[in-house]
């Protein structure tokens, strides 16, 4: 076995990638990521002690966030970059150890301080399978992946100068708990719900950061065709990055197009004011090899969702990364320093030398239905429900992916009765957001709240409807949850929904490989977690409940 990773939905055979990641990461990259996470756990133990002493390290706070985000699926494939992070982490850990002083019974994650020549040997011993008990391992990884997803949202908020020390403290507490060899199943189940609770707080923090900087998302038509200028295609999730790119490209004759999860940038008033924010290009992340080849111009990855290009890809030399994203051979845009914006001039200069994008589709798509916008329509929505015009809402948030079984979500959306509304967020929407599903009394039948983190908006909408209808239980609302998952940000969304008391969530196209049979049974018995079946069976079941 060269490696072991089962953190994403497409993991090999639904069990685990053991030779090379389906995502494209090599065994060496997988191992060095495991070592980085191991070091981050040791830092978390030390900083948790320092926090109790009233002197936590802010450097440690951000190192842990970056380490977690770097190891999310499809985020960073650059071995040397990750190895350098390990070296930096070990130095930071030594500094924290001196500050803490002597304390007993420290885990290996705290005490190991190997040389660079020992990294890969150690990495083989600290991965997922280091925990021998299958159920303990399953629950540890459930929390681990939830905290990884949380880290993504915390980093985006941090980039907009929003932080919450309680969230930093919890993330490090959770990682410290995962190092415990004596932790029980009951403790880990409780930790899972606590992870979900802080996941809600992290998403709320990011929502506040985004709306304070860019205004509340508003209903917007987004062009999916092209213009005649050269362009830059920006993918990922970080709104600060697209803001700075728009500022630096203004007046240059270079247009900016969004890809995949960056689509919701068009919904924010302070971003869509830029006239050269030309539209959204292409579909979901997994379609990027075709989309990028047709685009002609350079591509900027601000976060995860990278598919390593084929060796002969025409766009291979046009990829740029920034933040926690990384890819060998790609040019990396350095972090902000001393309050100055990132320097996007290399990608802008390349764009000027490229042909305009080739048109691959035309028309518009509509989005911008975050909680503020939908709550503004609350009276209209409530009246439609009371009159019977709207029978049920279907939350179809989450991730898209390559598996052919994900056609289920397109067919499900097409087969839903005309008196139902789809609430969505994340790239799962690309399975149906270009379908002509019509509207109900002027309300579109697909309401896109935004990125995966905007699943928070869907929870806020549900809680508001619960209040408006005077219900004592959110599960009495006419809302069904049929969620597609792919990676760790979907895991934290799931845990967040569970922490809010939402039950009977269905996950697909497969249940997570990291759920052992016993842990899966706990989720089914206590929270009603279910898997998908056929479109007809599931629609019948959802409408009957």
Secondary structure, DSSP 8 states (H G I E B T S, - for coil): ----B--STT-GGGT-BSSS-TTS--HHHHHHHHHHHHHHHHHHHHHHHHHHTT---HHHHHHHHHHHHHTSTTTB--HHHHHHHHHHHHHHHHHHHHHH---SS--HHHH----GGGHHHHHTTSSGGGS-SHHHHHHHHHHHHHHHHHHHHHHHHHHTT---HHHHHHHHHHHHHHT-SS--HHHHHHHHHHHHHHHHHHHHHHHHHHHHHH-----EEEE-S--SS-EEEEESS-HHHHHHHHHHHTTTT-EEEE-GGGGGGGGSHHHHT-TTEEEE-SSSGGGHHHHHHHH-S-EEE-SS------TT-TTGGGEEEETT-B-TTSEEE---BTTB----HHHHHHHHTS--------SEEEE---HHHHHHTHHHHHHHHHHTS--EEEE--B---S-GGGHHHHHHHHHS-TTEEEEE-SGGGGGTTTS---EETTEESEEE--SGGGHHHHHHHHHHHHHHTT-S-GGGSSEEEEEE--SHHHHHHHHHHHHTT----EEESS--TTS-HHHHHHHHHHH--EE---HHHHHHHHHH-
